[in-house]
Amino acid sequence: MEQLQALIFDVDGTLADTERDGHRLAFNRAFREADLDWDWPISLYGELLEVAGGKERIRAYLKQYRPDFQIGENLDDFIAKLHARKTKFYQELLAAGEIPLRPGVKRLILEAKSQGVRLAIATTSAYPNAVGLLEKHLDPNWFEVIAAGDIVASKKPAPDIYYYVLEKMGLDAKDCLVFEDSYQGFAAAKTAGLKSIVTVNHYTQHQEFAEALLVVDNLGEPDRPCTAIAGVLETFDKSYLDWQSLVHLHQHGV
């Protein structure tokens, strides 16, 4: 029987609801600082999330919404500088404690650690942003691999980031379980042959996750039940996900 040896976590939207009230706000602050008349409201940012990666998101916005925008420097350099300022503003939000972890995240990670399970991060978020969130609420040293940002050539939904993590950990896909929140991330994990649990958020609650082991609104807490959107949570006689339910899902599905 396959043994669950490692948990691999996406960051944005999975560990914390970073997108709507974190990254989006930081982008808008960077735009204002640069004297740009750009603003990304909640609905528009949801559309831009179809593009993985912050720098790639700026480029997509320019192409679709600002095709006549002119700059006096190299476009790649302009985007990189703007994104660097956005990262600074995002880290200020993290430091101020304005981006909490989602329900059940810390509890489940601590349970896994107590079982000797190996942990890793696989995210398109910039490395400083990923580490900043871990430093604020968890401990980066708990994670054997933190794969983030531009560490691979192609971002999700390409599977590259997951292949990278598996190679670094010396594990096969069958040994691991992934936590994702978006179709792009789920598709990346699926292509890499990994089993996934999906915890949807404001932006991803209506996306399709065929073949996910379980789709829930969050991981839940003993005093704060989660809701199964696809799959049957009652299989585990619990209203939240714990280590034993992960083992069952990994071995048998729902």
matplotlib code that plots the C-alpha trace (Angstrom):
import matplotlib.pyplot as plt

x = [0.0, 1.3, 2.5, 2.0, 5.5, 5.1, 2.7, 3.3, 1.5, 0.8, 0.9, -1.3, -5.0, -4.1, -2.1, -3.7, -6.2, -3.4, -4.8, -7.8, -6.7, -2.9, -1.4, -4.1, -3.7, 0.1, -0.2, -2.4, -0.1, 2.9, 0.8, 0.1, 3.7, 4.7, 2.1, 0.2, -3.5, -4.0, -6.4, -7.1, -10.6, -11.6, -13.4, -10.6, -8.0, -10.0, -9.6, -5.9, -5.4, -5.9, -2.3, 0.2, 2.9, 3.0, 5.3, 3.3, 0.1, 1.4, 2.4, -1.0, -2.8, -0.7, -1.5, -5.2, -6.1, -3.3, -2.1, -1.1, 1.0, 4.4, 7.4, 10.9, 12.7, 12.9, 9.6, 11.1, 13.0, 10.0, 7.9, 10.6, 11.0, 7.3, 6.9, 9.8, 7.9, 4.7, 6.7, 7.8, 4.2, 3.0, 5.7, 4.6, 1.0, 2.5, 4.5, 1.5, -0.3, -3.0, -2.9, -3.8, -3.6, -6.7, -8.6, -6.9, -3.6, -1.3, -3.1, -2.8, 0.9, 1.8, -0.1, 1.9, 5.2, 4.4, 4.0, 7.4, 5.9, 8.1, 6.8, 7.4, 6.2, 5.4, 4.2, 4.4, 4.6, 7.9, 10.3, 10.4, 6.6, 6.3, 9.0, 7.5, 4.2, 5.9, 8.0, 5.0, 2.8, 4.8, 8.6, 10.4, 12.7, 9.8, 9.7, 12.4, 12.0, 10.6, 10.1, 8.9, 8.9, 11.1, 12.9, 11.5, 11.0, 7.3, 4.8, 1.5, -0.5, 2.8, 3.9, 7.5, 7.4, 6.1, 8.7, 11.3, 10.0, 9.8, 13.4, 14.7, 13.0, 13.8, 10.2, 7.7, 4.4, 2.6, 4.4, 2.9, -0.3, -0.7, -2.9, -4.0, -6.7, -6.9, -7.5, -4.1, -2.3, -4.5, -3.8, 0.0, -0.2, -2.4, -0.1, 2.8, 0.9, 0.1, -3.0, -4.6, -6.9, -8.4, -9.4, -11.3, -11.5, -13.4, -11.8, -11.8, -15.0, -16.7, -13.8, -13.7, -11.5, -12.3, -10.3, -9.4, -9.5, -11.6, -12.7, -13.5, -14.1, -11.2, -9.4, -11.6, -11.1, -12.7, -14.8, -15.1, -16.4, -15.5, -17.8, -17.2, -17.9, -16.9, -16.3, -17.8, -16.2, -18.4, -16.4, -13.9, -16.6, -15.1, -16.1, -12.5, -9.4, -6.8, -3.9, -5.9, -8.3, -5.3, -3.9, -7.3, -7.7, -4.2, -4.7, -8.3, -9.8, -13.2]
y = [0.0, 3.5, 5.4, 9.2, 10.7, 14.3, 17.2, 19.9, 23.3, 26.1, 29.4, 32.2, 31.3, 28.0, 28.8, 32.3, 34.4, 36.5, 37.4, 39.8, 41.6, 41.2, 41.1, 43.1, 45.9, 45.8, 46.1, 49.1, 50.8, 50.2, 51.7, 54.8, 55.3, 55.1, 57.8, 55.3, 55.8, 52.0, 50.4, 46.7, 46.3, 42.9, 41.7, 42.7, 41.0, 37.8, 37.9, 38.6, 35.6, 33.4, 34.4, 32.8, 35.1, 38.7, 40.0, 38.0, 39.5, 43.0, 42.1, 40.6, 43.7, 45.9, 43.8, 43.5, 46.8, 49.2, 48.3, 52.0, 52.4, 53.9, 53.8, 55.3, 52.1, 48.4, 46.8, 43.9, 46.3, 48.4, 45.4, 44.0, 47.4, 47.8, 44.2, 44.7, 47.7, 45.7, 43.0, 45.6, 46.7, 43.1, 42.4, 45.4, 44.0, 40.7, 42.3, 44.2, 40.9, 41.8, 38.5, 35.6, 31.9, 30.1, 27.9, 24.6, 25.3, 25.6, 22.8, 20.4, 21.2, 20.7, 17.3, 16.3, 17.3, 15.3, 12.2, 12.8, 13.8, 15.8, 19.3, 21.4, 24.6, 24.8, 28.3, 30.9, 33.6, 35.4, 33.7, 36.7, 36.7, 33.0, 33.1, 36.2, 34.5, 31.4, 33.6, 35.4, 32.4, 29.2, 28.5, 28.3, 25.6, 23.2, 23.0, 20.9, 22.6, 26.1, 26.3, 29.7, 32.5, 32.1, 28.9, 27.1, 28.3, 27.7, 28.5, 26.8, 25.3, 23.9, 21.0, 22.2, 23.5, 20.1, 18.1, 20.4, 19.7, 15.9, 15.8, 17.9, 15.6, 12.4, 11.3, 9.9, 11.5, 8.6, 9.4, 12.9, 14.9, 18.4, 21.3, 23.8, 26.4, 27.2, 25.3, 26.4, 24.9, 21.8, 21.2, 21.6, 19.0, 16.6, 16.7, 15.8, 12.8, 14.1, 13.7, 16.9, 18.4, 21.7, 24.5, 27.0, 30.7, 33.8, 33.7, 29.9, 28.6, 28.1, 26.5, 22.9, 20.3, 17.0, 14.2, 16.1, 13.8, 16.4, 20.0, 22.0, 25.6, 25.4, 22.7, 23.4, 23.4, 21.3, 24.3, 25.6, 23.0, 23.0, 22.2, 19.6, 21.0, 17.8, 14.6, 13.3, 14.7, 12.5, 9.5, 10.5, 11.1, 14.6, 18.1, 19.1, 17.5, 15.9, 13.6, 10.4, 11.8, 12.7, 9.2, 7.7, 10.1, 9.3, 5.6, 5.2, 8.4, 9.5]
z = [0.0, -0.9, 2.1, 2.4, 3.0, 2.1, 1.9, -0.7, -0.3, -2.7, -0.9, -2.4, -1.7, -0.1, 3.1, 3.3, 1.4, 0.0, -3.4, -3.0, 0.2, -0.1, -3.5, -5.2, -2.6, -3.0, -6.8, -6.5, -4.0, -6.4, -9.3, -7.3, -6.2, -9.8, -10.8, -12.9, -13.3, -13.0, -10.5, -10.2, -8.5, -7.1, -10.3, -12.6, -10.4, -10.6, -14.3, -14.1, -11.8, -14.8, -15.5, -13.1, -11.7, -10.7, -13.5, -16.0, -14.7, -15.3, -18.8, -19.5, -18.1, -20.4, -23.5, -22.8, -21.1, -21.9, -25.4, -26.1, -22.9, -23.6, -21.4, -21.8, -20.9, -21.6, -20.9, -18.9, -16.7, -16.2, -15.1, -12.9, -11.0, -10.6, -9.4, -6.9, -5.4, -5.2, -3.3, -0.8, -0.2, 0.1, 2.7, 4.7, 4.8, 6.0, 8.7, 9.9, 10.4, 7.9, 6.1, 8.4, 7.7, 6.5, 9.0, 9.7, 8.0, 11.0, 12.9, 10.0, 9.3, 13.0, 13.0, 9.9, 11.5, 14.6, 12.3, 10.7, 7.4, 5.1, 4.0, 0.9, -0.8, -4.6, -5.6, -8.4, -5.7, -5.4, -3.0, -0.5, -0.4, 0.3, 3.0, 4.5, 5.1, 6.5, 8.8, 10.1, 10.9, 10.7, 10.3, 6.9, 8.4, 8.6, 4.8, 3.2, -0.2, -0.8, -4.6, -5.5, -8.2, -11.2, -10.0, -13.0, -16.6, -16.9, -14.2, -13.3, -15.0, -16.3, -14.0, -13.8, -10.2, -9.0, -10.9, -9.3, -5.8, -6.4, -7.8, -4.8, -2.3, -4.1, -4.0, -6.5, -7.1, -5.4, -2.2, -1.9, -1.4, -2.7, -1.4, -4.0, -4.4, -8.1, -11.4, -12.6, -9.6, -9.6, -13.3, -12.6, -9.9, -11.9, -14.9, -12.6, -11.4, -7.9, -5.9, -4.7, -2.1, -3.2, -0.8, -2.8, -2.1, -3.3, -6.7, -7.3, -5.8, -9.1, -11.0, -12.0, -10.2, -11.8, -10.2, -7.1, -4.0, -2.2, -2.7, 0.4, 1.4, 3.9, 6.0, 9.0, 12.7, 15.5, 16.4, 12.8, 10.4, 6.7, 3.9, 1.2, -2.3, -4.1, -2.2, 1.0, 4.2, 6.4, 5.3, 8.1, 10.7, 11.1, 10.1, 9.4, 7.8, 10.1, 9.6, 9.5, 6.9, 4.7, 5.0, 4.1, 1.1, -0.2, 0.0, -1.0, -2.3, -0.9]

ax = plt.figure().add_subplot(projection="3d")
ax.plot(x, y, z, "-o")
ax.set_aspect("equal")
plt.show()
